[in-house]
Amino acid sequence: MARIQRLNGRIVVGLTEKVTLNGKSREKALWAKIDTGATKSSMDIALAEQLKLGPVTHSKVVKSAHGSRLRPIVEATIILADRKISTEFTLAERSHMKYKVLIGQNILKDGFLIDPSKK
């Protein structure tokens, strides 16, 4: 496991990070994309179903490169850089994308610093 770097009390993360999602039936480790332009974190709807996440707490209109869409929102627990964080994730069809999870500002603003050169 990589050593966790800190700078001025913040955890340094790269543009992609290994995360663990905790579901009701199991947990899953995967690579997530760090997205400073996303207000909320997001995950693939099929991944949420696989982990038995839910229920959907509410929905929100989200703007993306593909236009504005109403997305369901679930609470989920994720481990990022040894920090366990429970927060909201929007659900989206991401089966065609490389990363099934995007880490947005709702997680990053809580003590993370992004270093694009970090591998």
N, C-alpha and C positions, 0 to 999 in steps of 0.2 A: 504494500500500500504506500502511496506517495505521501511524503511528509507535508503537512498543512502549513502553508506560509501565512504569516500575519504581517500587516503593515499598519501602524497607528491603531492597533486594536481591531482592525478589520481582517477578515479572512480573504485571501487572494484566490480568485478562481480564474480559469481561462475561458475561452470561447465555447468549449465543450467540457463537460464534467461528468464523471461517473456518479450516478445517483441510485438510491434504492427507494422504490415505492412500496409502501406497506398497504396491502389490501386486507379484506376480511378473510379471504381464504388462503392467501400466501403473499410473499413479497417477491419483487422482481428488481434485479439490478440491470441498469442500462445506461447508455450515454445520452445526455440531454444537451440541448443547445441553449447557451446563455443568450438571452434576447433583451437588451436594455430598452428596446423600443416597444416592448409589450408591457402594458400596464398590469395585466394579470398573467399568471402562468397558465399553460395550456397542455392538454394531453390528448392522445388519440382515443376516440370513443371506444374502439374495440379493446384497447388496453384497459380502460376503466371497467369495461364489462368483464374482461378476463380476471381482473383482481377483485371483482364484486364490489366496486366502489359505489357509493351512493348512500342515501337517496339524493336525487337532484334537489338542491335547496332553493334555487331560483334560476332565472335566465337573465341574460344581459345581451344587448346589441353590441357586437364587437366589430370594429373596423379593421380590415386587413388588406393585403394586396389584392385579394379576390373580391373585395367589396364588403358591405355591411351585412352581418348575419346575426340572427338571434341564436345564442349558444346556451346550452344548459350548463349549470355550475354545480360542482360537487366539492365536498371537503375531502382532503386527502392528506396523508402524512408521508413526508419525503425526508430522506437523509441525504444531505449535501455537505461534503467536507466534514463529516462526523457530527454535524448538527442536525438534530431531529426537529422538523418544522411541520406544523399542521396549518394548512391554509387552503384557500379556494383555488380550484383549477377550472378553466372553461374546457368544455369537451368539443373536439372538432375531428373531422375526417382527416387523418394524417397518414393513412396507409401508403400513400404514394410518396411520402417524404422520408428522408433519411433518419430524422430524429423524431421519435414518438412523443417526446416531452420537450416543452419550451419552459425555461425558467425566466419569469418576468420580474418586473419591479416590485411586486408584492412580496417577493422573497428577497431580492437583491438589496432592497433598501434597509434591510435589517442586519447590517454589519458585514456586507460583502463588498469587495473591490475587484474590478475586472481588469486583468492584464492580458491583452490580446497575444502577447508573445509566450505566455505560459503553455506548456505542453502537458 
